[in-house]
């Protein structure tokens, strides 16, 4: 069940809010959800958090649907009330592209799926990388260490990202290195936008591929 609070995009300044959305099979343990919640609260930054049903294994969401479970029940006691002026929590799903398009969004915590990466780049939003499995880990390295448009939190010896670390990466993105990352991701945005134009490289390549396929029929 969703909660309504007096939180709104409208009064927020540019690049002042974080979108936290681990989707496409991405789930976390209850302990990790609690650390995320406390980290968000302690950061004092505005946020929109899409919470999914927890799981002991990240890949479990691919194997079983749990649509009848309210994920908000797994948040720490009192979290929703304490943060009602700071952010909004949405259960299960949200229109990610529309949210990323909003000028107030200054950072995006993502599982590093390829679709989410492309959407973030096309909207010029830097990332907090949180890979869960498979190619997502490689994508996270490329984003944080190669392209330098994201920051990746450190995991402790028990495989948990602690609240202090979460606060640190939020402040890095929103207050510290965020400006440089935002500049780099906007350069990628411009390149991607140009590639999708009628005479862009992606459009030309797809057209050439279509012509080749037709010749094989």
LINJO-V931756 format. One record per run of one state. SS is the DSSP state (alpha for helix, beta for strand, coil for the rest). FROM is the first residue (numbers start at 1). TO is the last residue. If there is no record, write none. Layout:
<<SS:FROM:TO> <SS:FROM:TO>>
This chain:
<<coil:1:16> <beta:17:21> <coil:22:29> <alpha:30:43> <coil:44:45> <beta:46:51> <coil:52:59> <alpha:60:63> <coil:64:70> <alpha:71:74> <coil:75:78> <alpha:79:82> <coil:83:86> <beta:87:91> <coil:92:95> <alpha:96:100> <coil:101:104> <beta:105:110> <coil:111:113> <alpha:114:123> <coil:124:126> <beta:127:129> <coil:130:135> <alpha:136:146> <coil:147:149> <beta:150:152> <coil:153:162> <alpha:163:176> <coil:177:177> <alpha:178:195> <coil:196:200> <alpha:201:216> <coil:217:217>>
